[in-house]
Amino acid sequence: MVEALRRGDREAYESLVDELTPTLLRVAQAHVPSRAVAEEVVQDTWVGVINGIDRFEGRSALRTWIFGIMLNIARTRGKREKRTLPMSFFQRRDEEGSGPAVDPDRFHGQAGELHGQWSSPPAAWHEPERKLATDEARRVMLEAIAELTPRQREVIVLRDIQGYSAEEARNALDISETNQRVLLHRARSKVRAALEDKIDKEVLSI
């Protein structure tokens, strides 16, 4: 693929654009205030790929390198956009989310032998693959992902939507193994909570 891009192979370029653009767009939206701006970021990313492919040294996977270009552009653009928006727009959680992954009220308090155990355990989902394939489940999951903090959204999109390995996601986002694991756990917990809370009980067989 790298050699094809360097030769100016249009089909190879278009194939790569088709493969990666949806994910690039999702992750870019974690850093900028609108889809329109995210689309501009992705366009600039592909221009950067064309202009920089001859300098690609192969020390990382090609798509990891491309994500690095996109993240640099998105973060720079996000900071610039932030200076033009009211502060109330940015009154949100810290980037990585400092709160608990699961509501503490779902566990027993410090008193008694059950301290730290579930008081309201997650509901058992029967035939989860079939139930989570419904349009309603997909809508709730995507809405929940959109509400995540930027870092959590980046990790869950790469790992659970695009199927990146832990190593690929770490390299693409330039984060540590521990940080990626924590972010993914928090993101998955919040998405599951949203499914428990919003999807009709009949859908989840609760």
DOVEXMAR-29047 format. One line per field, with one value per residue (C-alpha): x, y negated, z negated; residue number from 1. Coordinates in Angstrom, 2 decimals. Example, Ala and Ser with C-alpha at 12.3 -4.5 7.8 and 13.67 -1.06 7.14 Angstrom:
2
px <- (12.30/13.67)
py <- (4.50/1.06)
pz <- (-7.80/-7.14)
tigu <- (1/2)
END
This chain:
206
px <- (0.00/2.79/4.57/1.31/0.64/4.14/3.58/0.41/-1.86/-5.32/-7.17/-4.98/-5.53/-9.31/-9.42/-7.58/-9.81/-12.94/-11.57/-10.36/-12.45/-15.46/-13.23/-11.10/-14.29/-15.63/-12.39/-11.97/-15.42/-14.10/-11.89/-13.89/-17.32/-19.14/-19.23/-18.51/-15.23/-14.40/-14.89/-12.45/-9.96/-10.25/-9.80/-6.68/-5.48/-5.63/-3.81/-1.17/-0.93/-0.35/2.23/4.02/3.94/7.50/8.67/6.85/9.58/7.51/8.32/4.61/1.67/0.44/-2.96/-1.30/0.74/-2.40/-4.23/-1.29/-1.61/-5.35/-5.01/-2.43/-4.69/-7.84/-6.29/-4.84/-8.14/-10.07/-7.97/-8.49/-12.25/-12.40/-11.14/-14.09/-16.85/-18.46/-17.01/-20.39/-19.94/-16.95/-18.34/-17.98/-16.15/-12.39/-11.02/-10.43/-13.29/-12.46/-15.69/-16.38/-17.02/-20.14/-22.57/-21.41/-25.05/-25.12/-22.78/-23.27/-21.84/-18.98/-21.11/-21.77/-20.30/-21.47/-19.30/-18.21/-20.47/-23.26/-26.54/-27.98/-26.01/-26.05/-29.05/-28.51/-28.82/-30.15/-29.07/-27.07/-25.79/-29.33/-30.65/-27.71/-28.08/-31.42/-31.69/-32.74/-29.71/-27.42/-28.99/-28.57/-24.97/-23.98/-25.65/-23.85/-20.52/-21.14/-21.59/-18.28/-15.26/-12.94/-10.30/-12.87/-14.61/-11.35/-10.48/-13.90/-14.29/-10.92/-11.23/-14.92/-16.13/-13.07/-11.60/-8.12/-5.92/-4.87/-1.39/-2.71/-5.01/-2.22/0.09/-2.55/-3.53/-0.06/-1.22/0.07/-1.25/-2.69/-4.34/-5.92/-7.26/-8.79/-10.32/-11.81/-13.25/-14.87/-16.25/-17.70/-19.23/-20.99/-22.27/-23.60/-25.28/-26.95/-28.25/-29.61/-31.26/-32.74/-33.51/-36.96/-36.96/-38.45/-35.51/-33.03/-35.25/-34.82)
py <- (0.00/-2.44/-1.82/-2.19/-5.53/-6.69/-5.79/-7.88/-4.86/-6.43/-3.17/-2.41/-5.89/-5.73/-2.30/-3.60/-6.67/-4.50/-2.20/-4.76/-7.90/-6.81/-6.06/-9.16/-11.21/-9.63/-10.24/-13.77/-14.66/-14.06/-17.13/-19.66/-21.20/-19.98/-17.32/-19.94/-20.87/-17.18/-16.63/-19.46/-17.83/-14.53/-16.25/-17.96/-14.60/-13.03/-16.01/-15.44/-11.77/-12.64/-15.27/-13.18/-9.61/-9.89/-10.66/-7.69/-5.50/-2.45/-2.54/-2.12/-0.72/-2.93/-3.52/-4.37/-7.02/-8.37/-8.56/-10.47/-13.06/-13.35/-13.72/-16.49/-18.38/-17.76/-18.87/-22.01/-22.81/-22.08/-24.57/-27.19/-26.62/-26.75/-30.33/-31.35/-29.72/-30.76/-29.14/-27.60/-25.32/-23.72/-23.14/-19.39/-16.58/-16.32/-14.84/-11.39/-11.38/-11.39/-9.93/-6.27/-3.94/-2.57/-4.47/-3.90/-3.57/-0.19/1.22/1.89/-0.75/-0.38/1.11/4.85/7.97/7.08/3.96/3.36/6.02/5.34/4.16/3.67/5.99/5.68/7.33/10.68/10.30/13.33/13.73/10.47/10.69/10.70/8.04/5.67/5.94/4.10/0.58/-0.70/0.82/-0.64/-4.08/-3.99/-2.78/-5.47/-8.17/-6.90/-6.88/-10.44/-11.52/-10.04/-12.21/-12.59/-10.09/-7.47/-7.92/-7.57/-4.30/-2.62/-3.61/-2.11/1.02/1.94/0.38/0.66/3.77/2.40/4.44/2.92/2.28/0.64/-1.64/-2.60/-3.47/-5.41/-7.48/-7.63/-6.47/-3.91/-0.38/-1.17/-4.37/-2.64/0.15/-2.32/-4.45/-1.42/-0.07/-3.40/-3.79/-0.28/-0.66/-3.88/-2.45/0.63/-1.56/-3.53/-0.31/0.85/-2.49/-3.31/-0.17/1.30/4.10/6.48/5.90/6.85/9.58/8.02)
pz <- (0.00/-0.91/2.38/4.29/2.60/3.42/7.07/7.04/7.48/7.43/6.76/3.75/2.38/2.85/1.21/-1.83/-2.03/-1.93/-4.63/-7.16/-6.69/-8.81/-11.79/-11.30/-11.28/-14.48/-16.36/-14.97/-16.31/-19.82/-19.45/-17.45/-18.01/-14.89/-12.23/-9.59/-11.27/-11.73/-8.00/-7.29/-9.66/-7.80/-4.44/-5.75/-7.02/-3.57/-2.11/-4.79/-3.83/-0.17/-1.00/-3.60/-2.26/-0.92/-4.47/-6.03/-7.49/-8.40/-12.11/-12.81/-10.87/-8.04/-9.61/-12.95/-11.15/-9.47/-12.79/-14.23/-11.46/-12.04/-15.82/-15.47/-13.09/-15.15/-18.42/-16.85/-15.17/-18.37/-20.33/-17.65/-17.55/-21.34/-21.34/-19.18/-21.25/-24.57/-27.68/-28.51/-25.50/-27.18/-30.66/-30.44/-32.17/-32.18/-28.98/-30.41/-32.91/-36.57/-37.93/-38.71/-35.81/-37.56/-39.79/-43.41/-44.50/-42.80/-45.45/-49.15/-51.46/-53.92/-56.69/-56.77/-55.24/-51.74/-51.53/-47.96/-46.46/-43.98/-45.48/-41.98/-39.69/-35.90/-34.33/-32.63/-28.87/-27.03/-23.42/-23.57/-19.98/-18.58/-20.93/-20.46/-16.69/-16.76/-15.40/-18.83/-20.53/-17.89/-18.32/-22.09/-21.84/-19.34/-21.43/-24.53/-22.71/-21.52/-25.15/-26.28/-26.99/-23.97/-25.12/-26.09/-22.75/-20.83/-22.54/-22.28/-18.62/-17.71/-19.86/-19.68/-16.42/-14.22/-15.83/-16.51/-18.80/-22.12/-20.72/-17.56/-19.56/-21.97/-19.11/-17.19/-20.24/-21.82/-25.26/-27.73/-28.08/-31.51/-30.35/-27.38/-29.58/-32.07/-29.33/-27.58/-30.83/-31.66/-28.15/-28.03/-31.49/-30.48/-27.23/-28.99/-31.61/-28.83/-27.30/-30.65/-31.26/-27.86/-25.94/-26.42/-28.99/-26.49/-24.15/-26.86/-28.40/-31.85)
tigu <- (1/2/3/4/5/6/7/8/9/10/11/12/13/14/15/16/17/18/19/20/21/22/23/24/25/26/27/28/29/30/31/32/33/34/35/36/37/38/39/40/41/42/43/44/45/46/47/48/49/50/51/52/53/54/55/56/57/58/59/60/61/62/63/64/65/66/67/68/69/70/71/72/73/74/75/76/77/78/79/80/81/82/83/84/85/86/87/88/89/90/91/92/93/94/95/96/97/98/99/100/101/102/103/104/105/106/107/108/109/110/111/112/113/114/115/116/117/118/119/120/121/122/123/124/125/126/127/128/129/130/131/132/133/134/135/136/137/138/139/140/141/142/143/144/145/146/147/148/149/150/151/152/153/154/155/156/157/158/159/160/161/162/163/164/165/166/167/168/169/170/171/172/173/174/175/176/177/178/179/180/181/182/183/184/185/186/187/188/189/190/191/192/193/194/195/196/197/198/199/200/201/202/203/204/205/206)
END
